[in-house]
Amino acid sequence: MLNLKRISTGISGLDDILLGGIPEFANILLAGAPGSGKTILTQNILFNINKTTGRNVVYFTTLTEPQIKVIRYQQEFSFFNVETFMYSVIFQDIGYLIRTKGLREGLAAINEIVMKYNPAVVAIDSFKALAGNLPSPEHFREFLTELSIYLPIWECTVILTGEYMEDELKKQLEAAVVDGIIYLYGMEEHKHQKRYLRIMKMRGTNFFQGEHILKISQAGVNIYPRWKPGLPGETAVIGIERQKTGTPGLDEMLGGGLPSATTTLITGSTGTGKSLLSLKWLMEGAKEQELGILVTFEQHPEQVIHNARLFKWDLRRLIDQKLLEIIHVSPVELDLDYNIYEIQKLVRERKAKRLVFDSISSFEIGMSDKYKYTDYLWGMTDFFKTLGVSVLLINETPGLFDIQSLSKHGVSYIADNIIFLQLMQDNFKLSRFLGVLKVRGALCSGEIKELVLGLQGPEIGTTDWNSRNSNPAAPPDAGTKKDRSTREYD
């Protein structure tokens, strides 16, 4: 059995989706509406392959376009190499030739160029535009039939681009003839335009299905595969070790600290100390030489660094020592597919062990589909478990703590551990209280104790909920009468 060889496109995200690259000698139809990125993606692939393999590539255009115009537009991209343009990256117009000389003469000229340069890849852009250059649809079918005879002789990979919509592809003969179809499309939104890529067909091989983000920058095309719930062939790491939180008294309430490689939800209303607890946890990890990453949606990194100075926390020093990294993502420009991909990539490259999202409420705001929002959270945390990374999710709740709010959109089942914070008003004074709702697979304290913000940061005080509450009601999920001191959770 012959192994299917692949040609790397040089675009890492696209190679990931194609499980290594385009199948060698395959005929690929790159389809999409005008402006979806077909031409840039095609030329990006050609220049990348020419650079990495040293082999010639040929780009046929079907609409006459002066070479100076091609250079003017394409040289803005860093992948465009002026030194190889027209030497080993050959641009040739065939539209005029076919219109004036006819199909057979045009195909003979194409064949002559291909045999002369022996390219690794041949692209025809736009293939569909040829139909407008021919007298009738029958002539186009004839051209397609003749072309299919030449393709095996050339022994090269072929990319055909065309302005096809998805429904249109079902009716086109060329869609049935080619080995693979890569479909590009975009959607207008109130904020900004998004582009997507989807593999609709790839004969003889598997591929990563679904909708993937496509972005165009000065570097060219970047593809961001949709999130994966876990890594293929890998399972979640079972956390045996306990991680210290850095907050005095909290480790005891957790039964020894947070289990490593688990997901912890810290929930509470604004001003209860959620962000401070998470920062202290990251700083504690830095003491153990564990890199921590803070993804903040609500504060700029400089603001986080400045506010930490109140407690004499030198976050800048930890950043310089490569023990802490702060990533800011504006909720206004939140693009979950892209952002999650980048965060996953960063965690893997930097081998981070602790990760904080402050807060997941921004995820919810950025998602119109709340069920999809839960899927993203579950898939994201499951992915990090396969890497042995501990994740802390901060959840903003309105008003007083309510256990029902944890189940909103299914957030509570994602968390292995849940810490809740509560404000209590006593005359003209506000006090903060903290409780541990669960630590999966371990014992934890059932007490609700005061959280004190001292000069060194948060710490657990000696005062409990009932002693400070002049009209004590049963605190949320305080446990059974049989055992209020410790509880065990699944």
N, C-alpha and C positions, 0 to 999 in steps of 0.2 A: 504493500500500500504506500503510495507516494504522499509525503507530507506537503500540505499546502503552504507554499512560500508566500511571504508577505513583504510588501514594500512600505517602509515607514514614510508617513507623510511629513514628518518633521514637526507636526503639531501634536503635542503630547496628549491633549484631551481627545482629539480625534483618533489617535492610535489606540488609546484606552478603549474607546467605544468599539473600534474595529478589532479589538483583541490582538493588536500588534501592527496593524496597517492594512493597506489595500491588498487583496489577493493578487499575486503576480499574474500578469497576462489577462486579467479580468477586464471586462468592458463595463464601465460605470456611467450611469446617467445622473448628472448633478442637476437637479431640477429645482425650480422655485420662481417666485414672482420677480419682476424687475426690482432691483434695489435690495434683494435679500442677501447678497454677498457672494453670488456664484463666481463671478469673474475674479474677484480678489482671492477667494479661497483657492480657485484653480491655479492661478499664477503663484500664489504662496506655496502650494504643494510642488509645483514644477521647479521653482528656484531652490526649495529645500532639498528635493531629491537630487538636483544637479550638484548642489554643494556637498552633500554627504556621500554620494556615490561617484562623483566625477563624470558621470555619463551624460550624454546629450539628452535634451528634451525638446519637443517641438510643440509649438502653440499655433494652431491654425485659427484665423479669424474669418468669419463669413461676411462681415461688413467692412468695407475698406476703411482702414484707420491708419493714418501716417505714423511711421515709427517714432517721429519726434513727439507726437501727441501721446503715444504710449509711454514714452520715457517721462514726459512732463507729469502725467498723472501717477504713474507707478513708482517713480523714484522717491515719492513721499514716504513710501514704506521701507523699513529697514531691510526687509528680505530681498528687495530689488538690487541686483548686482549689475552695475553698468559694464563692468569688465567682461562679464560672461554673456551679456545681452547681445544676441545675433552672432555669437561665436559658438557657444555650447547650449545656450537657451535661444532657440530659433523661433522667431515670429514670422508667420507667412500668411498673407491673405489669399483665400481660395474662392471667395464669393464672386468676385469679378470674373475669375477664370471659368467658373461653372456657368455663369450667365452668358458669357461670350463664346465659350468653346464647347459647352455641353457637358453632360454627365460623364461620359466615358473619358473624354479628354481631361476633365477635372480630376477624376479618380486616378487616372494614369499619372498626373502631375503630383498628386498627393503621395502615391506609391513611390514615385521616383525620389521625392524628398525624404520619405521614411527610410528607403533602402540606402540612401546616401549617408544619412546621419546615424542610422542604427540607434534610435533613441530608446531610453528606458520607458518613457511615457510620452504619449501623444494626446493632445487635447484639441477638441474642435469646439469653438465658442463663437456664436451660438449654433448648435446643431439644428435646433428648431427653425432658426432664421433661414436655413437653406430652403425650407418649404416655400417661403415667400419669393425665393429666387428662381423657383422652378415653375413651369407652365401649369402643372396640375398636381393634385395629391397623388395621382398614379405615378408621376415622374419621381416624386419623393420616395414612394415605396420602392421604385426601381433602384433609386440611389442607395437606399438602405440595404436592399438585397445584394447589390454589387459590393457595398462596403463590407458586409458580413463575410464575403468571400475573401477579401483582402486581410481581414483582421487576424486570422490564424497564421497567415504567412509572415506578418510583421513581427510576431512574437514580442509584443510590448504591451504595456498596460495602457488602456485607452479611457479618456474621460470625455464624455459628451455633455455639454451644458445646454440647457433649454429653459425657456420661460413657460413652464407648465404649472398649472394648479393641481392640487391633489386629486380632485374628481376627474380632471382631464387625463391624468396618467392612466386611469383604468381603461380608457378607450384607445390609447395610442399604441400602435404596433411596436414602436421602438422601446416602449416600456416592457414589453414581453420578450423582446430579443436580448436586451442587455443582461449582464450577470448580476448587476447590483444597482440600486436606486438610493441616492442620498438626497433627501428633500429638505430644502431651506424655506423658511417662511417667517413672517413677522406679524406683529399685532400692535396696533396703535393703542396707547394707554394715555391717561390724562397726564401722567408724570413724564414718561419717556417711551420711546419705541424699543421694543424687545425683538431680538432675532432668535430663532430656534433652528436646530438641526435634528433630523430624525432619520434613521436608517429604515427604509421601507422594505428593502430586499437585498440579500447578499448571498448569492448562490454558492452552495457547497461549504458554508461555514456559519458559525454562530456569531452573534454580535450582541452588544449591550443595548437592549431595546429601551424605548421611551423618548421623552422630550428633553433635549439638552440645550443649554444656553450657548449662543454664538455671539461673540463680541468682536468688533473691529477696532483696532487701535493703530498707532503709528508702527508698531511692530508687525502688524498684519492681523491674521485671524487667530482668535483664541477660543477654544471650545471648553466648556465646563460641563462635564457629565452630570446628570442628575444624581442626587445623593443615593448612596447604597446603604441599606440597613446594616450590613456587615461586610467584612472582607471575605471573598470566596475561599472556602475551605478552612476558615478560622472560626473559632468559637469564643465566647466571652471569657475573659480571665476572671477566675474566682478570687475575690479579695480575701486574703488571709491576714495580712498585716493591717494594723490600725494606724491611721495617720493622725498626728496631733493637730488640733485646731488652732493652737496658739492663744486661745481665750481661756484664762484661768477658770476652772470649775466646769467648763463645758464638756471636757473629755470624760469626766466622771459621770455626767448625766447621760452621755452617749455609751457608757459601758466600756470606756477605754479609748475613745476616739472614733473617727469615721473609718469604716472598712475601705481599704483601697480598691480601686477599679469599680467603684459603685457611683450611682447618681444620687445626689442629695438635693432636696428642694428646701430652700429657705423662704418662707412665706410670711407676709405681714404687711401692714399698712405703711404709708410713707413715714419716715422719721423714726422707725423702730430699731434701726441699726443693722439692717441686712447687708448693706455694702461694706460696712466696717468689719463684720464677721468674716465675710468672704476675703477681704484684703488681708486680714490677720492670718487666715488659713493659707493664703498664697505665700505670705512672708515666712510662715512656719516651715513650709515646704522648701523655701530658699535656704533655710538653715541646714536642711538635709541635702543641699545641692540638687534639689529637684526644681526644674524649670516650671514656672507657672505662667499661664496666659490669661489675661483678663480681657474679655470682649465686652466693651461697654457701648451701649446704644444711647445713653443719656448724658454722658459727660465726656468732654474732650480729655485726652491723656494728660495734658498739662494741668487741667483742673483737678483731676484725680491726684496728681503728684502734689499740687499745692495744698489741697485739703488735708492730705495725709501728714503734712508738717505740723498740724495742730497737736498731733500725738507724738511728734518727734520721730515719725517714720520716714526714713530716707529711701523712698522708692527709686529715686534717680540712681543711687548707688547700685541697687539690685538690677536695674536695667542695664547699667554699664557693665556689670559682672555677668550679663547674659543669664540671670536667674529669674527675671521677670520681663514680660512683654505685655504692653497694653495696646490693644487694637480698638480703634473707634470706628463704628459703622453708624452713619446717620440714618435714623428711622425714615427720613424723607426719601432717601435713595436706597432703601433696603431692597435687596434682590436675593431672596433666600437661596435659590439654586447656586448662584455665583458665590455669595458670601460663605455658605456652608462648605462649598468645595475648597475655597481658599483657606478656610480655617482648618479643615481636615488635612490639607496639604501642609500647612504650617506646623501643625501638631506632629505629623509624621516626620517632617524634615528636622525639626528641632528636638524631637524625642521628649516632648513635654509630658509631665506626669500629673499636673493639676490644671484644670480649666474651669473658668468662671464665666457665665453669661449673665450680664447685668443690664437689663432684665429680660426674661422671656415674654413679658408683657408687650414689648416692642415687636416680638415675633407675631404675637396675636393681632396687634394693630395692623401689621403689614400683610396679613393674610385675610382675604375675603372669604375663603373656604375654611371654616374652623375645624372641619374634620381633617383637612389636609394639614392644618397647623399642628394637630396632634400627631399625625403621621410623621411630620418632619422632626418633631421633638423625639419621638420614639426611635426613628431611624438614626438620628444624629447620636443620641446617647448610646444606642446599641453598637454603633460603629466604634465609638471611643472605648467601649468595654473590651472589644477585641484587641485593642492596643494596650490594655492595662492602664488606661487613663481615668483618673477620678474627675467627675464633672459636678459642678455646683451650679444649680439653677436658682436665680433669684426671681421670686414671683410677687408682684405688687397686688395687694388686695385692698379694696375700698373699705374704709371704716374698720370696725372691730373684726377680730378673727372669727371666721365662721367655717366650720369643718366642711360645710357643703360647697364652699368656694373652691376647695381643693379638687373636687371632682369636675370642675368646669372644663368641658371639652376633653375630659379624660386625663388631666394632668397628673393626678395623684398616683395612678397605677404605674406611671413611668418611673417614679422615684423609688429608690431602695430605702432611702432615709428621708424623714421629714422633720424639719425644725420650724416651729411657728413662733412668731413674736407678737406681742400684744401691748397696747397702750392702756393705762388705767389712770383716770383722773381722781385725785384725792384733794378736794377743795380747790386750791389754785396751783396744784403741782401735778405734773405728768410723770408717771413712772413707766418704765419698760419692763416687760416680763417675757421670759423665754421658756418654752416647753419642748420636749422631744416627743413627737407623736409616734414615731416608729424607727427602728433600726432593723432592717430585714435580716433575719437569721441570728439575732443577738438580743440580749437583755438590755433594757435602757431604763432610765429613771422615769417615774410617772409624776414627778413633782414639777410644778411651775414656779420658777424662781426669778427674782428681779435681775435684770441685766443693767449693770452700772457702767456708764461711760466715764472712765477716769482719765487721768493725765496720760496713761500708757495705753489707752484704748479700752475696749469692752472687757468686762469680766463678770462672772456670775456672783451675785451677792448672797448674803445669808437669809434675806427676807423672802418668804414664799408668798404666793398669791393670796391665800386665805387670811394671813396675818395683816395684810395691807388693805384688804377689801372690807370696808366698813359694812357693806351689805353683801356678803359673799354669796355668790351663786355658784353652782357647780361649774368649775372651769371646763373648757372644751375637752371632751374625751378624757376625763381624769382617770379613767380606769374603773375596775369593779370594786365593790366594797370589800371583797375578799383580799385584794392585793392592789393597793394604790402606790406602793413604793417601787415596784418593778413590774415590767410587762414583757412578754415575748411576742414577737411578730414574725410572720412568715418571711 
